[in-house]
C-alpha cells in the first residue's frame, strides 16, 4: 500500500520591519554618531532576542508585541552570543566580546512566575570572546565557551539568587558549538567534536581525524 504524502504548507517570508524599526541604526555618544550593528540572534515561541554591537540586548515579546532593552553596566561592548530558554521562568543568557556572561531572569505576568527582573553574572573566568552558550532544560545549568577553548559551567539557584561558576574543560582551539542533554555536553571546536560527561568529568572524542 502506497504511503500518503504529507500535505505541503506554503509559507511567506518577509523582513521583520516591526522588529527592525524598533532598533536604532545609530546612537549618539558625546559628539560621535555610532552605527549599531546586529551581532547575535536567538528565538523561541515567546521571544526574539537580538544582540548588538553597542552592548544592548533587544528582546521582543511576540505575544505582547513589545520591545524591551537590557544592557551591561559599564563598558559598551559587542554582544557575541545570546541564548533563550523557556522553562518555569523565561531566561536569556548573553555573552560579549571581552568574555562577560550574564543571565537575565525575565518578568512574567503569569501567576506564580517571576515578578522582578534579576541578573546573574558569570564572574571573571572567560577572558576572550564568548562563542557558544547552552542551557540545561530546567535552567539550573548554563555552559559557556569562548574563542580560546575554555568552557565554564555555571550553576544557577534562581530562588536564592546565586550563580556559582567554574572552569570544567579547556580545548586547544576555539569553541564553535555547545549542546547539553542528560548530563552530557556536546562540544565542537575548530579542530574536533567531543562528548563531555559532566558527572564523570570524562571526555570522548567523536571520530578519530582532526578537522582540516
Secondary structure, DSSP 8 states (H G I E B T S, - for coil): ----------------HHHHTTS-SEEEETTEEEE--EEEEEE-SSEEEEEETTSEEEEEETTTTEEEEEE-SSS---EEEEEEEESSSEEEEEEETTS-EEEEE----STTS--S-EEEEE-S---S-EEEEEE-TTSSEEEEEETTSEEEEEEEETTTTEEEEEEEEE-SS-EEEEEEETTEEEEEESS-EEEEETTTTEEEEESSS---
